């Protein structure tokens, strides 16, 4: 599924431009759900494994939130993308199978929601492989998409994804439109599709709070989240862009938040020319276009600027 082409790459000084959508559509929207469950907390503080209440907060996602979300999506005849850590698949196999059996995309979201910042390529490759194996064993799915925990890609991650046949990643934030991302800076490097995200379209920033563990301590109203997301949805629809909403079932699966999400879905369905689909379908369409891959080079500090701090 990885792509190669001989055309010259476009560097990071060239923004990803608008793309043509399938006939009848002028923009796209994807509902995505990160099924982190307990792993999101345990990867922050493994000692939380002995804390029953925080673990119950996280298990609400697969036990209650996911079934509620699946019912909502079925009512509206919408297919979504669920990014699933391998550990979640191993701990909640019936829930993950129910997502796949309902026809939704099951994509890769690490094994243990690991903090991959600074992780070496071999360790990250092992993490990717274990996550792939878990999704195959549990749901019979070979994922074509990846989302990094906390959206933290390393510069070697795209190459690891290409080597494993991934079609796309959805972790970067430098565009409104999907594009082809070169896996490194070599002229003949392969590429994968990048479907961009943003923190403003993440329910974590609105709702996440566990004392001393995660979140800011401010739990926002679903009305505020709905207002923010509706404004962004309508603006991106006018731009012909790709709106990607990231929700967590242990957060947006709560009753009032699920109702807010359903109101957003109703607004999505009312917008003319909006293609509501999975991230994989957006990536497949993007891959079919004649787009030159963009590089995303790591910043390099000139030696002459000797006063600028360097990494250790």
C-alpha positions as CSV (number, residue, x, y, z in Angstrom):
1,X,0.0,0.0,0.0
2,X,3.0,2.3,0.4
3,X,3.6,4.5,-2.6
4,X,6.7,5.6,-4.6
5,X,7.1,8.0,-7.5
6,X,10.0,9.6,-9.4
7,X,8.7,13.2,-9.4
8,X,10.6,15.7,-7.3
9,X,9.4,16.0,-3.8
10,X,7.9,19.2,-2.4
11,X,9.5,20.4,0.7
12,X,7.9,21.8,3.9
13,X,8.0,25.3,2.5
14,X,5.2,24.3,0.1
15,X,1.8,23.9,1.8
16,X,-0.4,21.0,1.0
17,X,-3.1,22.3,-1.3
18,X,-6.7,21.6,-2.0
19,X,-7.5,18.3,-3.6
20,X,-10.4,17.1,-5.7
21,X,-12.9,15.0,-3.9
22,X,-15.0,12.2,-5.4
23,X,-17.7,13.3,-7.8
24,X,-20.6,14.9,-5.9
25,X,-18.4,16.0,-2.9
26,X,-16.6,19.2,-2.1
27,X,-15.1,18.4,1.3
28,X,-14.7,15.5,3.7
29,X,-15.3,14.7,7.4
30,X,-14.1,11.8,9.5
31,X,-15.3,10.7,12.9
32,X,-12.5,9.0,14.7
33,X,-12.4,7.3,18.1
34,X,-9.2,6.5,20.0
35,X,-10.0,3.4,22.2
36,X,-7.2,4.0,24.7
37,X,-9.0,2.5,27.7
38,X,-6.6,1.9,30.6
39,X,-3.5,2.1,28.5
40,X,-3.7,5.9,28.3
41,X,-3.4,6.2,32.1
42,X,-1.0,3.3,32.7
43,X,1.5,4.6,30.1
44,X,1.5,7.9,32.1
45,X,1.9,6.2,35.5
46,X,2.2,2.4,35.6
47,X,1.6,2.5,39.4
48,X,-2.0,3.3,38.6
49,X,-2.5,-0.3,37.8
50,X,-3.2,-0.7,41.6
51,X,-5.8,2.1,41.6
52,X,-9.3,0.7,41.0
53,X,-11.1,4.0,40.5
54,X,-8.9,5.5,37.8
55,X,-9.0,2.1,36.0
56,X,-12.8,2.1,36.2
57,X,-12.8,5.6,34.7
58,X,-10.9,4.3,31.7
59,X,-12.9,1.0,31.3
60,X,-16.1,3.1,30.9
61,X,-14.9,3.6,27.3
62,X,-15.0,0.0,26.0
63,X,-17.8,-1.1,28.4
64,X,-20.3,1.7,27.9
65,X,-19.0,4.4,25.6
66,X,-18.2,2.2,22.6
67,X,-21.6,0.5,22.5
68,X,-23.4,3.9,22.9
69,X,-21.3,5.3,20.0
70,X,-21.9,2.3,17.8
71,X,-25.6,2.6,18.3
72,X,-25.4,6.3,17.3
73,X,-23.4,5.6,14.2
74,X,-25.8,2.9,13.2
75,X,-28.8,5.3,13.6
76,X,-27.1,7.8,11.2
77,X,-25.7,5.1,8.8
78,X,-22.1,6.5,9.3
79,X,-18.9,4.5,9.2
80,X,-16.1,5.8,11.5
81,X,-12.5,4.9,12.2
82,X,-11.5,3.4,15.6
83,X,-7.8,3.7,16.5
84,X,-7.1,0.8,18.8
85,X,-4.0,0.1,20.9
86,X,-3.1,-3.6,20.8
87,X,-3.4,-3.8,24.6
88,X,-7.0,-2.6,24.3
89,X,-7.7,-5.4,21.8
90,X,-6.2,-8.0,24.1
91,X,-8.1,-6.7,27.1
92,X,-11.5,-6.1,25.4
93,X,-11.6,-8.5,22.5
94,X,-15.4,-8.6,22.2
95,X,-15.7,-4.8,22.1
96,X,-13.0,-4.5,19.4
97,X,-14.7,-7.3,17.4
98,X,-18.0,-5.5,17.7
99,X,-16.5,-2.5,16.0
100,X,-15.1,-4.5,13.1
101,X,-18.3,-6.5,12.7
102,X,-20.3,-3.2,12.5
103,X,-18.2,-2.3,9.4
104,X,-16.1,0.4,10.9
105,X,-12.4,0.8,10.3
106,X,-10.1,-0.6,12.9
107,X,-6.8,1.2,12.8
108,X,-3.5,1.0,14.7
109,X,-2.8,3.2,17.8
110,X,0.3,1.7,19.3
111,X,0.4,-1.3,21.6
112,X,0.2,0.3,25.1
113,X,-0.4,4.0,24.2
114,X,3.4,4.3,24.7
115,X,5.1,7.7,24.8
116,X,7.2,7.3,21.7
117,X,9.1,10.6,22.0
118,X,12.7,9.7,21.5
119,X,11.9,6.0,21.1
120,X,14.6,4.3,18.9
121,X,13.5,2.8,15.6
122,X,14.0,-0.8,16.7
123,X,11.8,-0.4,19.8
124,X,9.2,1.4,17.8
125,X,9.2,-1.2,15.1
126,X,8.6,-3.9,17.8
127,X,5.7,-1.9,19.2
128,X,4.1,-1.5,15.8
129,X,4.5,-5.2,15.1
130,X,2.9,-6.3,18.4
131,X,0.0,-3.9,17.8
132,X,-0.5,-5.3,14.3
133,X,-0.5,-8.8,15.6
134,X,-3.0,-8.0,18.3
135,X,-5.5,-6.5,15.9
136,X,-5.1,-9.5,13.6
137,X,-5.6,-12.0,16.4
138,X,-8.5,-10.3,18.0
139,X,-10.5,-8.8,15.1
140,X,-9.1,-10.5,12.0
141,X,-8.0,-7.0,10.8
142,X,-4.7,-5.9,9.2
143,X,-4.7,-2.2,9.8
144,X,-4.0,0.2,6.9
145,X,-3.9,3.3,9.1
146,X,-1.9,4.5,12.1
147,X,-2.2,7.2,14.7
148,X,0.6,7.8,17.1
149,X,-0.1,8.1,20.8
150,X,-0.4,11.9,21.7
151,X,0.2,12.4,17.9
152,X,3.9,12.1,18.5
153,X,5.7,10.9,15.4
154,X,9.4,10.4,15.3
155,X,11.2,11.3,12.1
156,X,11.8,7.6,11.5
157,X,8.2,6.6,12.0
158,X,6.9,7.2,8.5
159,X,9.5,4.9,7.1
160,X,8.6,2.2,9.6
161,X,5.0,2.5,8.6
162,X,5.8,2.3,4.8
163,X,7.9,-0.8,5.5
164,X,4.9,-2.5,7.1
165,X,2.5,-1.6,4.2
166,X,0.5,1.1,5.9
167,X,-1.5,3.3,3.6
168,X,-1.7,6.3,5.9
169,X,-0.9,8.1,9.1
170,X,-3.1,10.6,10.9
171,X,-0.8,12.4,13.4
172,X,0.6,15.6,11.8
173,X,-0.8,19.1,12.0
174,X,0.7,21.1,9.1
175,X,-2.3,21.2,6.8
176,X,-6.1,21.3,6.3
177,X,-6.0,18.9,3.4
178,X,-4.7,15.4,3.2
179,X,-1.4,14.9,1.2
180,X,1.3,12.4,0.4
181,X,4.1,12.4,2.9
182,X,7.6,11.3,1.8
183,X,9.0,8.9,4.4
184,X,12.3,10.6,4.4
185,X,14.2,13.3,2.4
186,X,15.8,11.0,-0.2
187,X,14.6,12.0,-3.8
188,X,13.3,8.5,-4.5
189,X,11.8,7.9,-1.1
190,X,8.5,6.1,-0.8
191,X,5.5,7.8,0.7
192,X,2.3,7.3,2.7
193,X,-0.8,9.5,2.9
194,X,-1.1,12.0,5.7
195,X,-4.6,12.9,7.0
196,X,-3.9,15.8,9.3
197,X,-5.4,16.4,12.8
198,X,-5.4,19.3,15.3
199,X,-5.7,19.7,19.0
200,X,-8.8,21.9,18.6
201,X,-10.6,18.9,17.3
202,X,-9.8,16.6,20.2
203,X,-12.2,15.9,23.0
204,X,-9.3,15.2,25.3
205,X,-8.6,19.0,25.6
206,X,-12.3,19.5,26.6
207,X,-13.1,16.7,28.9
208,X,-10.1,14.7,30.2
209,X,-9.5,14.9,33.9
210,X,-8.2,12.4,36.5
211,X,-6.7,14.1,39.6
212,X,-2.9,13.9,39.5
213,X,-2.9,11.8,36.3
214,X,-4.3,13.4,33.2
215,X,-6.1,16.6,32.1
216,X,-6.0,20.2,33.1
217,X,-8.6,20.0,35.9
218,X,-11.1,22.0,33.8
219,X,-14.0,19.9,32.5
220,X,-15.8,21.9,29.8
221,X,-19.4,21.9,28.9
222,X,-20.5,19.8,25.9
223,X,-22.1,23.0,24.6
224,X,-18.7,24.6,24.3
225,X,-17.2,21.6,22.6
226,X,-20.1,21.5,20.1
227,X,-19.8,25.2,19.4
228,X,-16.0,24.9,18.7
229,X,-16.4,21.8,16.5
230,X,-19.3,23.2,14.6
231,X,-17.4,26.4,13.7
232,X,-14.4,24.4,12.5
233,X,-16.6,21.9,10.6
234,X,-18.4,24.7,8.7
235,X,-15.2,26.6,8.0
236,X,-13.4,23.5,6.7
237,X,-16.3,22.5,4.6
238,X,-16.2,26.0,2.9
239,X,-12.4,25.4,2.3
240,X,-12.9,22.0,0.7
241,X,-10.8,20.5,3.5
242,X,-10.9,17.4,5.6
243,X,-12.4,17.7,9.0
244,X,-11.1,15.0,11.4
245,X,-12.6,14.8,14.8
246,X,-10.8,12.8,17.5
247,X,-12.9,11.5,20.4
248,X,-12.2,9.0,23.2
249,X,-15.1,6.7,24.2
250,X,-14.3,7.1,27.9
251,X,-14.9,10.8,27.4
252,X,-17.4,11.4,24.5
253,X,-19.2,8.2,25.4
254,X,-20.7,9.9,28.5
255,X,-24.4,10.7,28.0
256,X,-24.5,14.5,27.5
257,X,-21.3,14.5,25.5
258,X,-22.7,11.7,23.2
259,X,-25.8,13.9,22.7
260,X,-23.5,16.8,21.7
261,X,-21.7,14.6,19.3
262,X,-25.0,13.5,17.8
263,X,-26.0,17.1,17.2
264,X,-22.7,17.6,15.4
265,X,-23.4,14.6,13.2
266,X,-26.8,16.0,12.3
267,X,-25.1,19.3,11.3
268,X,-22.5,17.3,9.3
269,X,-25.3,15.5,7.4
270,X,-27.0,18.8,6.6
271,X,-23.9,20.4,4.9
272,X,-24.0,20.1,1.1
273,X,-21.3,18.2,-0.6
274,X,-19.7,16.8,2.6
275,X,-18.3,13.3,2.3
276,X,-18.7,11.6,5.7
277,X,-16.4,8.6,5.6
278,X,-13.5,6.7,7.2
279,X,-10.0,7.9,7.3
280,X,-9.0,4.9,5.2
281,X,-11.4,6.0,2.4
282,X,-10.0,9.5,2.5
283,X,-6.5,8.1,2.3
284,X,-7.4,5.7,-0.6
285,X,-8.8,8.6,-2.5
286,X,-5.8,10.8,-1.8
287,X,-3.5,8.0,-2.9
288,X,-5.3,7.8,-6.2
289,X,-4.5,11.4,-7.1
290,X,-1.4,12.6,-8.9
291,X,0.2,14.4,-5.9
292,X,3.9,14.9,-5.4
293,X,4.9,13.8,-1.9
294,X,5.9,16.5,0.6
295,X,8.9,16.2,2.8
296,X,8.8,17.2,6.5
297,X,12.5,17.9,7.2
298,X,13.7,18.1,10.8
299,X,14.8,21.6,11.8
300,X,18.5,22.2,11.6
301,X,20.2,25.0,13.5
302,X,23.1,26.8,11.7
303,X,26.5,26.3,13.3
304,X,26.9,30.1,13.1
305,X,24.1,30.5,15.7
306,X,26.3,29.1,18.4
307,X,24.2,30.6,21.2
308,X,21.1,28.6,20.3
309,X,20.7,25.6,22.7
310,X,21.4,22.2,21.1
311,X,19.8,18.9,22.2
312,X,22.0,16.7,24.4
